[in-house]
Amino acid sequence: EISACLVGSEMCIRDRYSTGPVAPSDRIGYSNVELIMRSCNKDGLILKPSKPMTSIDATFLRRAFNLVGPSGEVLTTYTEISNVRWYHIMSVDLTSPYVISPSDLDLSDEFSYVAYKHSFTNSTTVSPFTKTEPIKLPISGKADFGLYHVVPVFENGWAILGELNKWVPISTQRISAFWESTSVVGVSIKGSPNEVVSFTFLNPKSQLVMVNVVISSSGTAVVVPNSQ
C-alpha cells in the first residue's frame, strides 16, 4: 500500500508540474485527501510552476549520440516571480546515479543558491548548490522518485523556501510579491479566506524558520519571519 501511495505521488507530481488542467478521478470515498491537498490551495486552485516540466538536454544527447546523460528521466522547470526564479527537479527510473550541477539550469549570476530534497516526513536538509556541491541523484524507480528544489539566496542571507507541504512550494497562484530589507524578507500571499498557510524560510544562519498565517477575509496575508 505504501508503494502504491508513492507511485500515486509520482503521478500527482507529473500532473501538477505539467501545468495543464488536472482533477482527481478516484472512486467516490476512495480519494486520498492529503495527497490531493498537496497540489492545491483550500479552494482547489492548483499550485503550479511557470512552465511545464521537461527533460534536460543531456537526456536527448544520451539517447541520440550515447553521450553523458541520465539513464532515466530527469526533468526540470522553474517558478518565476518578479524576474527571480526558483527551480524544480524531478528524477524517476534512474538505473545509475546522475549529477545535476548549476550548468544544467539557467541560474542567475545575481544570486547564490541552495537546494533541498522534497521530503514526505517534513524533515528538510538544505545544502549549498554550487559547481563543487551539485545535487547527486541516486538510482530510483517510480516509488522512490526524487523531487528537488533550488532556491535563490538574497543579498541579506535569507531564502524563501515556501510551502513545504505542497508539491510546488513556490507558485504564482500563492505568492503575489516578495521583498527584502537589510535584515529580513517578506512575502505577500493569497488564498481562500481562513486558510492556514505554512511558509518556510532559511535564515542567514542556515536555520529553517516556519511561519503559520491565516488568510484574511480579503483573500490575502503577509508573511514575515522573525529576524532574530
WOZIMO-V998471 format. One record per backbone hydrogen bond with DSSP energy under -1.0 kcal/mol. NH is the residue of the N-H (numbers start at 1). CO is the residue of the C=O. If there is no record, write none. Layout:
nh->(NH;NH)
co->(CO;CO)
This chain:
nh->(5;6;7;8;9;10;11;12;13;14;15;16;17;30;33;36;37;39;41;44;47;50;53;54;56;59;61;62;63;64;65;66;67;73;75;76;77;79;81;84;86;87;88;89;90;91;92;93;95;98;100;104;105;107;114;115;116;118;127;129;130;135;137;140;146;148;149;150;151;153;154;157;159;161;162;163;164;166;167;175;176;177;179;181;186;187;188;189;190;191;194;195;197;199;200;201;202;203;206;209;211;213;215;216;219;221;223)
co->(1;2;3;4;5;6;7;8;9;10;11;12;13;27;31;32;33;36;45;41;39;78;17;76;74;56;57;58;59;60;61;62;61;92;90;54;88;86;84;81;79;150;77;148;75;146;73;141;71;137;135;101;102;105;151;127;149;147;115;113;133;100;98;94;91;89;116;87;114;112;158;154;202;200;200;169;162;163;38;171;188;188;186;184;179;223;177;221;174;219;215;192;213;211;162;209;159;207;203;201;199;197;195;220;216;189;187)
